[in-house]
Amino acid sequence: MSQRINGYAVAPEAYKAKAALEDYFKTTAIEPSLMHLIKVRVSQINHCAYCLHMHREEALKDGDTEKRLLLLDAWRESDLFTPRERAALAWAESVTLISATEAPDADYEAMRSEFNEKDAVDLTFLIAQINGWNRIAVPLRQVHPQDRAR
């Protein structure tokens, strides 16, 4: 795969504006480990190699395990994920696949059982943010620097 456009080189201000929201997430009550899981899971769904590579490495660096990350695609069949993580992952899948799911009440209610109103909004923004990054990286064929080095 070769990169189609180096989006950052062409439109750095657009990337900087989008990246500003990442700073906001650092101020929320959503724990970094959960943010990593959400970013990896959504990137799996969207087939974004760039983001998968980046967020998997961040998750491992911040203390998550290879075992949990390997089973993330099958989180519903694994006991390695907490009820809070499971509710967030179900919500992430519903929001990511919104044209098919329409974000069903059951997923919303499960998420709300674990997240207060503010955290529910922050989680939804986080899911939208990684979906947005995926929707930039995939069509522009953004190549992760470590993949580029090979």
N, C-alpha and C positions, 0 to 999 in steps of 0.2 A: 504494500500500500504506500502510495506517495501522497504527500500533502498537496492539497489543491491550492490553498491560499494561506499565507501566514497572516491570519487575522489580526494578531497583536501588532505586527509590524505595519499593517495597513490602517488599522483603526484603534490605536492604543487607548484613546480616550473612552471608547465604548467598553473596552475590557476593564479599564480602571473604574468606570461607573458601576459595572456589574460586580466587580471585586469589592466595592465599598460595602455591599450587603454582607459579605463574608465577615467583615469586622463587627457588624451588628450581631451576628450569631454568637460571637464570643461573649456577648453581654447577656445572653439569655440563660434560662435555667435548664436548657437541654444539655445534658452531659455530652462531652466530646466523644465518648465511646459510642453513644447512640447516634450522634451526627455521622460518624464514620460508617456505621452499619447502614444508615439510610442512604448515604452517598454511594456506597458500594452496591447495595441492592438495586437502587434506581438505575445505576449505570449498567448493571447486569441486564436489566429489562430492556434498556435502550441500546445495548450492544456498543457501549462507548469504551473502547480499549484504553484511550488516554486517561479517562477519569477512573476506570477500574484500577489501572496501574498505580495512579497517584494515591487514591484513597485507601487502597489495600495496604500500601506501604505506610501511610499515615496511621492506619488502625493498628498495625503491628508495632510500629514505633511507640504508640501510646498505650501498649499493653494488651491489646486483644490477641487472640490466639489463631494460629493457622487453622486449627480444627474448626473453630466457629466460623471463620471466613469461608472455609471449604464447604460447610454445610448451610451457608446463608441462603443459597438458592432453594434449599429444601427446609427452611426454618420451621415450617408448619409440622414437619415430621421429626423435629429434633427437640430434645429437652434442654438444650444448651442456651436457650434464650428466655429471658425473664418475661413475665406478663406485660410489663411496660414496653419492652423491646418488641414483643409480638404484636401488641396493639399498634405501635408506631409503624412496624413493617407492613401490617395489613393496610393501614391508612396510606402509606407510601405507595403500595401497589395500586390501590384504588385511585389515588390521585394521578399517578403516572399513566394509568390505563383508562383515564376518565371517559374517553369516547366510548369505551365498551362497558365500563362499570357504572358510570354516572355517580360515583362516590356514594355507595349504598349506606342507608341508615345504620345497618348492623356494624359496618366498619367504623363509622363515625362514633357510634355509641360506645364501642369497645375502646376506641382511642380516648374518648372523653372520660371513660372510667379511670384512666391513668393520667390524664393531663388536664390541668385547669384551663380556663378559657384563654388566658394569655399564652400559655404554653402550647395550646392547640393551634392558635394562630401562628406562633413562631415555628412550630413543626410544619405547618402547611406551607409557610414561606420557604422553609429549608427544602422541602420536597420540590416546590416550584423552582427554586434556585438551581438545584442539581439537574433537574430536567432541562432548564434553560442552558446550562453549561453543556450538557450532552447534545442538545440541539444546535449548538455552535460547533462543538468538536467533531461530531460525526459527519455532517455534510461537508465541512472544510477539510476532512481527513487529517485532523490534527494528530501528529505523531508524538508520543511521549519521548522526552530527551533520551532516556535509556534505550528505547527501541531504535531511535535514530542513530545512536552510536554503534549499533550492530551492523 
